[in-house]
């Protein structure tokens, strides 16, 4: 049978990993995200395994009353972590889109075709070939 201490240890370990990841993300240190994700996945499996061994009955209420606040805190940390990760992913996507726009602007020659579209070096060369 699993003890309350076992459950608390697993929750604490997972919370420490998530807190460290949040701190890392806020500092802009993204090198260890993959390693952190692997550690989180491993600890989630361990916690799930421990929580599954709690037997249903009067003892379960004892566990629930002691673990509920800690699990709520873990949930809040997980939500915060997810929001940070989502924000970073959106930021990276935005930067990629901006880079594509800048790459395209760099290729433009400052002239416009018959339909008002900006011409790039390649389009200008193709247009001059057609007119000859």
Secondary structure as UniProt FT lines:
FT   HELIX           4..26
FT   TURN            27..28
FT   TURN            31..32
FT   HELIX           33..52
FT   HELIX           58..107
FT   STRAND          108..112
FT   TURN            114..115
FT   STRAND          118..120
FT   HELIX           121..131
//
